[in-house]
Amino acid sequence: MTAKVTRQPPVATKDRDQRMSWSIVVIFGLGLLILSLLLDQELSLGQGLVKIMTSTCALTTDSVILGGLASATLNSLLVFILCLVCIGLSGNKLQDDMYAALLITTGFSFFGISVLNSLPIICGGFLQGKLNGQSAASTCFKALLAAALAPFVSYVAFSPGIKLAPAPRYILAILLGLLLGMLAVRVAGHTALFHQGYTLYNSGFADGLVALIFVGLGRFMGLSLETNPASNQSNADTLGYFILFFNIVLLVFSLTHNRGFANYADLIRHPGKGGRYSDDFGLVTSLTNMALVGIIGFAYIKISSGPINGPVLAAWFAYIGFAAMGKHPLNTIPILLGVSIANLLGPGRADTTGALTAAMLGTALAPITGEFGPLVGVLAGFIHACTVVNVLGPQAGMNLYNNGFATGLVAAFLYPICEAWQTRKNHRTTS
C-alpha cells in the first residue's frame, strides 16, 4: 500500500500552521484547567494532587481513583505543560512526533506519570542525547517517551520497601531517574532493528527492555516488585465526554478550514510505517485524522460497554496522538477487531480495562495492517491480546508502556512470516 506525498509547504504556511498548533494545545490546556476547577467540589484539589505525586505509581495505579478526577486532571495538565516546555525549549515544531509524544505522555499522567517522577527521566534522556552528540530537538521524542519508566522513581522515593531516610532516598530516586532516561534513549536508538519499524511504539519496546533488567536486579536484591489488578470502575466519564467534544470541534474546524479532507484519501492509503502526516499531507489533514481516530476510540469504548477511567484515558490519548505519525482508521480498525475477537473467543471480556487498553494501544501495530492487509491486521490484534497479558509480570508494572513492549514482540514475530509469505505470493504471480 502506498500513499501520495504532497510537496513541502512554503515557510509562511509552516509558520501559520505552528500558530494554529500552539493555539489548539493552549485551548486544550485551558479546558483541562477549567475542568479540574469545576470538578473540585470538595476543595481537595491540592490534597489529591499530592497523593498522586507521592504514590508508587506502578502500571495498574489509576490516578483518578487515587486522587479523584479533579486532581488527576490537574496532574495531567501539569504533565501537559512540562511536555510543551520540553518541545518549545528543544526547538521542535509542534507536529507529527511531537503531537504523539505530547499526547501519550499526557495520557499516561492518568496512569502513573507525574511531573515529579518523570522530570529526572526526561532530563536523563536529554543528557544522553547530548552525550551522543545529538541536538535536543532530535532527542526530545525519545526523552519524553522514556517517562514510561517513571514508576521506578516513585518506587524508590516513596515505597516503604526502601529502607532509607527520606533525603538519601529522594537523591537515589533522582539519580536512578537520570540513569533510566539515559539508558532508555540509548536503547531506543537500536531496537527498531528488532521489529523493523512495524510497531509505532519503538520507545515503549525499549522501555520494556530496560524495565526487565532493572526489575530483575531489584528482585535479586530482595525488593518486592509486584502489580495489582487494574480496576474496572468507570470514574472519568466527564473527562471522556470532554475529550470527545474536543475531537468533534477539532474535526469540524479541520473540515471547514483549508479543506481538511483535501489530502485525506492519500493519507489513509499510507501504510503507517514512517508516517509524518503533517509534513506529508499538511497539518489540517493530520488534525482531521487525529480527530476521526479520537471519535473512533470513544465509539469503541462505548460499543464494548467498557469503563472510562485512568488507564482507558491513557490508551485513548495514545491512540489519538499517534494518529499524527502512522495510525488512521483503515490500518487500526482491523487491530481493534482482532483484539475483540480474542476477547470473544478467550476467557477475557471486552468490557474490561485491560481489554480496552490492549485494543487501543495495540493499534501501534498499524504498519502491519498497512503493509500486509486488513486480515493480517486482525491477526496482529488477536496475537497482541494474547501476548500482552503475559509480559506484565516480568516488568512488574515499572514500564507503563507494557502494551508497547508487547507490540514490539508481536511485530518481530509477524514481520518475517508475513514478508516471506508476501515474497512467495509475488513470486507465484510473476512466474
C-alpha positions as CSV (number, residue, x, y, z in Angstrom):
1,M,0.0,0.0,0.0
2,T,1.5,3.3,-1.0
3,A,0.5,6.9,-0.4
4,K,1.0,10.1,-2.4
5,V,3.1,12.6,-0.6
6,T,2.5,16.3,-1.1
7,R,5.2,18.8,-1.6
8,Q,6.6,20.7,1.4
9,P,4.5,23.8,2.1
10,P,6.2,27.2,1.9
11,V,7.7,28.8,5.1
12,A,4.7,31.2,5.5
13,T,2.4,28.2,5.6
14,K,4.5,26.4,8.1
15,D,4.6,29.4,10.4
16,R,0.8,29.7,10.2
17,D,0.5,26.0,10.9
18,Q,2.6,26.4,14.0
19,R,0.5,29.3,15.3
20,M,-2.6,27.1,14.7
21,S,-1.0,24.1,16.5
22,W,0.0,26.1,19.6
23,S,-3.4,27.8,19.7
24,I,-5.1,24.4,19.7
25,V,-2.9,23.0,22.5
26,V,-3.4,26.2,24.6
27,I,-7.1,25.9,24.3
28,F,-7.0,22.2,25.2
29,G,-4.8,23.0,28.3
30,L,-7.2,25.8,29.4
31,G,-10.0,23.2,29.0
32,L,-8.2,20.8,31.3
33,L,-7.7,23.6,33.9
34,I,-11.3,24.8,33.8
35,L,-12.5,21.2,34.1
36,S,-10.2,20.4,37.1
37,L,-11.6,23.5,38.9
38,L,-15.2,22.7,38.1
39,L,-14.8,19.1,39.3
40,D,-13.2,20.1,42.6
41,Q,-16.4,20.4,44.6
42,E,-14.8,19.3,47.9
43,L,-11.8,21.7,47.7
44,S,-9.4,18.7,47.8
45,L,-7.6,19.5,44.6
46,G,-4.2,20.0,46.3
47,Q,-4.5,17.0,48.6
48,G,-5.4,14.7,45.7
49,L,-2.5,16.0,43.6
50,V,0.0,15.3,46.5
51,K,-1.5,11.8,46.9
52,I,-1.0,11.1,43.2
53,M,2.6,12.5,43.1
54,T,3.6,10.6,46.2
55,S,2.2,7.2,45.1
56,T,4.4,4.4,44.0
57,C,2.6,4.7,40.6
58,A,3.0,1.2,39.2
59,L,1.3,0.3,36.0
60,T,-2.1,-0.6,37.4
61,T,-2.3,2.6,39.5
62,D,-5.3,4.7,38.4
63,S,-4.7,8.3,39.2
64,V,-8.4,9.1,39.1
65,I,-9.2,6.5,41.8
66,L,-6.1,7.6,43.8
67,G,-6.6,11.3,43.9
68,G,-10.0,12.0,42.4
69,L,-10.9,13.1,38.9
70,A,-10.2,16.8,39.6
71,S,-6.7,16.2,40.9
72,A,-6.0,13.7,38.2
73,T,-7.0,16.2,35.6
74,L,-4.7,18.9,37.2
75,N,-1.9,16.3,37.2
76,S,-2.4,15.7,33.5
77,L,-2.3,19.5,32.9
78,L,1.0,19.8,34.7
79,V,2.5,17.0,32.7
80,F,1.0,18.5,29.5
81,I,2.7,21.8,30.3
82,L,6.0,20.0,31.1
83,C,5.9,18.4,27.7
84,L,5.2,21.6,25.9
85,V,8.1,23.3,27.7
86,C,10.4,20.5,26.6
87,I,9.1,20.7,23.0
88,G,9.5,24.5,22.9
89,L,12.9,24.7,24.6
90,S,14.3,21.9,22.4
91,G,13.4,23.9,19.3
92,N,10.9,21.4,17.9
93,K,7.9,22.2,15.8
94,L,4.6,21.1,17.2
95,Q,3.6,18.4,14.7
96,D,3.9,14.7,13.9
97,D,6.1,13.0,16.5
98,M,5.8,15.9,19.0
99,Y,2.0,15.5,19.0
100,A,2.4,11.8,19.6
101,A,4.9,12.3,22.5
102,L,2.7,15.1,24.0
103,L,-0.5,13.1,24.0
104,I,0.8,9.7,25.1
105,T,2.8,11.3,27.9
106,T,-0.2,13.4,29.0
107,G,-2.5,10.4,28.7
108,F,-0.3,8.3,31.0
109,S,-0.5,11.0,33.6
110,F,-3.8,9.4,34.4
111,F,-2.0,6.1,34.8
112,G,1.4,6.6,36.5
113,I,3.2,9.7,35.2
114,S,3.6,12.9,37.2
115,V,5.9,15.9,36.9
116,L,7.9,14.7,40.0
117,N,8.6,11.1,38.7
118,S,9.1,11.9,35.0
119,L,11.3,15.0,35.2
120,P,14.5,13.2,36.2
121,I,14.0,10.6,33.5
122,I,13.3,13.2,30.8
123,C,16.4,15.2,31.9
124,G,18.4,11.9,31.7
125,G,17.1,11.4,28.2
126,F,18.2,14.8,27.0
127,L,21.6,14.3,28.8
128,Q,22.1,11.0,26.8
129,G,21.3,12.8,23.6
130,K,23.9,15.5,24.4
131,L,26.5,12.8,25.1
132,N,25.7,11.2,21.8
133,G,26.3,14.5,20.0
134,Q,22.6,14.8,19.1
135,S,20.6,18.0,19.2
136,A,17.9,18.5,21.9
137,A,15.3,18.6,19.0
138,S,16.2,15.1,17.8
139,T,16.3,13.7,21.3
140,C,13.0,15.2,22.6
141,F,10.7,12.5,21.3
142,K,12.7,9.6,22.9
143,A,13.3,11.6,26.1
144,L,9.5,12.2,26.6
145,L,8.6,8.6,25.9
146,A,11.2,7.4,28.4
147,A,8.9,8.8,31.1
148,A,7.1,5.4,30.8
149,L,9.8,4.3,33.4
150,A,8.5,6.8,36.0
151,P,7.3,4.2,38.4
152,F,10.9,3.3,39.2
153,V,11.4,6.8,40.5
154,S,8.3,6.8,42.6
155,Y,9.0,3.4,44.0
156,V,12.5,4.4,45.2
157,A,11.2,7.8,46.5
158,F,8.0,6.7,48.3
159,S,7.9,2.9,48.7
160,P,8.1,1.6,52.3
161,G,10.2,-1.2,50.9
162,I,13.2,1.2,50.5
163,K,14.8,1.3,54.0
164,L,16.5,4.7,53.8
165,A,15.9,8.1,55.3
166,P,13.8,10.4,53.1
167,A,16.7,12.7,51.9
168,P,19.0,10.0,50.6
169,R,16.0,8.1,49.2
170,Y,15.0,11.1,47.2
171,I,18.5,11.7,45.9
172,L,18.7,8.0,44.9
173,A,15.4,8.3,43.1
174,I,16.6,11.3,41.1
175,L,19.9,9.6,40.2
176,L,18.0,6.4,39.2
177,G,15.7,8.5,37.0
178,L,18.6,10.2,35.3
179,L,20.2,6.8,34.6
180,L,17.0,5.2,33.3
181,G,16.4,8.2,31.0
182,M,19.9,7.9,29.6
183,L,19.6,4.1,29.1
184,A,16.1,4.3,27.6
185,V,17.1,6.8,24.9
186,R,20.3,4.9,24.2
187,V,18.4,1.5,23.8
188,A,15.6,3.1,21.8
189,G,18.2,4.1,19.2
190,H,18.8,0.4,18.3
191,T,15.6,-1.5,19.0
192,A,13.9,-0.6,15.7
193,L,16.1,-3.1,14.0
194,F,14.3,-5.8,16.1
195,H,10.8,-5.1,14.8
196,Q,11.8,-3.2,11.6
197,G,9.5,-0.3,12.4
198,Y,6.3,-2.4,12.4
199,T,5.3,-1.1,15.8
200,L,4.9,2.6,16.3
201,Y,5.8,2.3,19.9
202,N,9.5,1.6,19.5
203,S,10.3,3.6,22.7
204,G,7.8,1.5,24.6
205,F,9.6,-1.6,23.5
206,A,13.0,-0.1,24.5
207,D,11.5,1.0,27.9
208,G,10.3,-2.6,28.4
209,L,13.8,-4.0,27.9
210,V,15.2,-1.5,30.4
211,A,12.4,-2.4,32.9
212,L,13.0,-6.1,32.5
213,I,16.7,-5.7,33.5
214,F,16.1,-3.3,36.4
215,V,13.1,-5.3,37.8
216,G,15.4,-8.4,37.7
217,L,18.1,-6.5,39.6
218,G,15.6,-5.3,42.1
219,R,14.1,-8.7,42.8
220,F,17.6,-10.1,43.1
221,M,18.3,-7.6,45.8
222,G,15.1,-8.7,47.6
223,L,12.8,-5.9,46.7
224,S,9.1,-6.7,46.4
225,L,8.0,-5.6,42.9
226,E,4.5,-6.8,42.1
227,T,1.5,-5.5,40.3
228,N,-2.2,-5.4,41.3
229,P,-5.2,-6.0,39.1
230,A,-6.5,-2.9,37.3
231,S,-9.8,-1.5,38.4
232,N,-12.8,-1.7,36.0
233,Q,-14.5,1.1,37.8
234,S,-15.8,3.9,35.5
235,N,-14.9,7.2,37.1
236,A,-13.8,9.6,34.4
237,D,-16.9,9.8,32.2
238,T,-16.9,13.6,32.5
239,L,-13.4,13.9,31.1
240,G,-14.2,11.3,28.5
241,Y,-17.0,13.4,27.1
242,F,-14.8,16.5,27.2
243,I,-12.2,14.7,25.0
244,L,-15.0,13.6,22.7
245,F,-16.3,17.1,22.4
246,F,-12.9,18.5,21.7
247,N,-12.3,15.9,19.0
248,I,-15.7,16.8,17.4
249,V,-14.9,20.5,17.5
250,L,-11.4,19.8,16.0
251,L,-12.9,17.8,13.2
252,V,-15.4,20.5,12.4
253,F,-12.7,23.1,12.4
254,S,-10.4,21.0,10.2
255,L,-13.2,20.3,7.7
256,T,-14.1,24.0,7.4
257,H,-10.5,25.3,7.5
258,N,-8.4,24.9,4.3
259,R,-10.3,21.8,3.1
260,G,-9.4,19.3,5.8
261,F,-10.3,16.4,3.6
262,A,-8.3,17.7,0.7
263,N,-5.5,15.1,1.0
264,Y,-7.2,12.6,3.3
265,A,-7.7,10.0,0.6
266,D,-3.9,10.0,0.2
267,L,-3.4,9.8,4.0
268,I,-5.5,6.7,4.6
269,R,-3.6,4.9,1.9
270,H,-0.4,5.4,3.8
271,P,0.8,2.1,5.3
272,G,1.7,3.8,8.6
273,K,5.4,2.9,8.8
274,G,7.5,6.1,9.0
275,G,4.4,8.3,8.8
276,R,4.8,12.0,9.3
277,Y,1.3,13.2,8.4
278,S,1.7,17.0,8.9
279,D,4.8,17.0,6.8
280,D,3.4,14.7,4.1
281,F,-0.2,15.8,3.9
282,G,-0.5,19.1,5.7
283,L,-1.3,20.0,9.3
284,V,-5.1,20.3,8.8
285,T,-5.3,16.9,7.2
286,S,-3.3,15.4,10.0
287,L,-5.7,17.1,12.6
288,T,-8.6,15.7,10.7
289,N,-7.2,12.2,11.1
290,M,-6.4,12.7,14.8
291,A,-10.0,13.9,15.4
292,L,-11.5,10.9,13.5
293,V,-9.4,8.4,15.3
294,G,-10.4,10.1,18.6
295,I,-14.0,9.7,17.8
296,I,-13.5,6.0,16.7
297,G,-11.7,5.4,20.1
298,F,-14.7,6.7,22.0
299,A,-17.1,4.7,19.9
300,Y,-15.0,1.5,20.6
301,I,-15.2,2.1,24.3
302,K,-19.0,2.6,24.2
303,I,-19.6,-0.4,21.9
304,S,-17.5,-2.5,24.2
305,S,-19.6,-1.2,27.2
306,G,-16.3,-0.6,29.0
307,P,-15.3,2.0,31.6
308,I,-13.7,5.3,31.1
309,N,-11.0,5.5,33.8
310,G,-7.4,6.5,34.1
311,P,-5.9,3.5,32.1
312,V,-8.5,3.8,29.3
313,L,-7.9,7.5,29.0
314,A,-4.2,6.8,28.7
315,A,-4.8,4.3,25.9
316,W,-7.2,6.7,24.2
317,F,-4.8,9.6,24.3
318,A,-2.0,7.4,22.8
319,Y,-4.4,6.3,20.0
320,I,-5.1,9.9,19.1
321,G,-1.5,11.1,19.4
322,F,0.0,8.5,17.1
323,A,-2.6,9.4,14.5
324,A,-0.2,12.2,13.7
325,M,2.5,9.7,12.7
326,G,1.2,6.4,11.5
327,K,-2.3,5.5,12.6
328,H,-5.5,6.1,10.7
329,P,-8.9,4.4,10.6
330,L,-8.1,1.9,7.9
331,N,-4.9,0.5,9.5
332,T,-6.2,0.5,13.1
333,I,-9.8,-0.8,12.9
334,P,-8.7,-4.3,11.9
335,I,-6.5,-4.4,15.0
336,L,-9.4,-3.3,17.2
337,L,-11.4,-6.1,15.6
338,G,-8.7,-8.7,16.2
339,V,-8.5,-7.8,19.9
340,S,-12.3,-8.0,20.2
341,I,-12.3,-11.5,18.6
342,A,-9.6,-12.6,21.1
343,N,-11.8,-11.4,23.9
344,L,-14.9,-13.1,22.4
345,L,-13.1,-16.5,22.0
346,G,-10.9,-16.4,25.1
347,P,-11.6,-16.2,28.8
348,G,-11.3,-12.4,28.8
349,R,-14.1,-9.8,28.4
350,A,-14.2,-6.9,26.0
351,D,-15.6,-4.5,28.6
352,T,-12.7,-4.6,31.0
353,T,-10.0,-2.0,31.5
354,G,-7.3,-4.5,30.3
355,A,-9.2,-5.4,27.1
356,L,-9.8,-1.7,26.2
357,T,-6.2,-0.7,26.8
358,A,-4.9,-3.7,24.8
359,A,-7.1,-2.8,21.9
360,M,-6.3,0.9,21.6
361,L,-2.6,0.6,22.5
362,G,-2.4,-2.5,20.2
363,T,-3.1,-0.1,17.3
364,A,0.7,0.6,17.4
365,L,0.8,-2.4,15.0
366,A,-0.9,-0.3,12.3
367,P,2.1,-0.6,10.0
368,I,1.5,-4.4,9.9
369,T,-2.0,-3.8,8.6
370,G,-0.9,-1.1,6.2
371,E,1.8,-3.3,4.7
372,F,0.2,-6.7,4.6
373,G,-3.6,-6.0,4.6
374,P,-6.5,-6.0,7.0
375,L,-6.7,-9.7,7.6
376,V,-3.1,-9.7,8.9
377,G,-4.1,-6.7,11.0
378,V,-6.9,-8.7,12.6
379,L,-4.4,-11.5,13.2
380,A,-2.0,-9.0,14.8
381,G,-4.6,-7.7,17.1
382,F,-5.6,-11.2,18.1
383,I,-2.0,-12.2,18.9
384,H,-1.4,-8.9,20.7
385,A,-4.4,-9.6,23.0
386,C,-3.0,-13.0,23.8
387,T,0.6,-11.7,24.3
388,V,0.2,-8.6,26.4
389,V,-1.3,-10.3,29.4
390,N,1.9,-12.5,29.7
391,V,4.5,-9.7,29.6
392,L,3.3,-7.6,32.6
393,G,4.7,-9.8,35.3
394,P,8.4,-9.7,34.3
395,Q,8.2,-5.9,34.2
396,A,6.3,-5.6,37.5
397,G,4.4,-2.6,36.2
398,M,7.5,-0.5,36.1
399,N,7.1,0.1,32.4
400,L,3.9,2.0,31.8
401,Y,4.1,1.2,28.1
402,N,3.6,-2.5,28.7
403,N,1.5,-2.8,25.6
404,G,4.2,-1.0,23.6
405,F,6.7,-3.7,24.7
406,A,4.2,-6.4,23.6
407,T,3.6,-4.8,20.2
408,G,7.4,-5.0,19.6
409,L,7.3,-8.7,20.3
410,V,4.3,-9.2,18.0
411,A,5.8,-7.2,15.2
412,A,9.1,-9.0,15.4
413,F,7.2,-12.3,15.2
414,L,4.8,-11.5,12.4
415,Y,7.0,-9.4,10.1
416,P,9.4,-12.1,8.9
417,I,6.5,-14.6,8.4
418,C,4.4,-12.1,6.5
419,E,7.3,-10.9,4.4
420,A,8.2,-14.5,3.4
421,W,4.5,-15.1,2.5
422,Q,4.3,-12.0,0.5
423,T,7.5,-12.7,-1.3
424,R,6.3,-16.2,-2.2
425,K,3.0,-14.8,-3.3
426,N,4.6,-12.2,-5.5
427,H,6.9,-14.8,-7.0
428,R,4.0,-17.0,-7.9
429,T,2.2,-14.1,-9.5
430,T,5.2,-13.1,-11.7
431,S,6.1,-16.7,-12.7
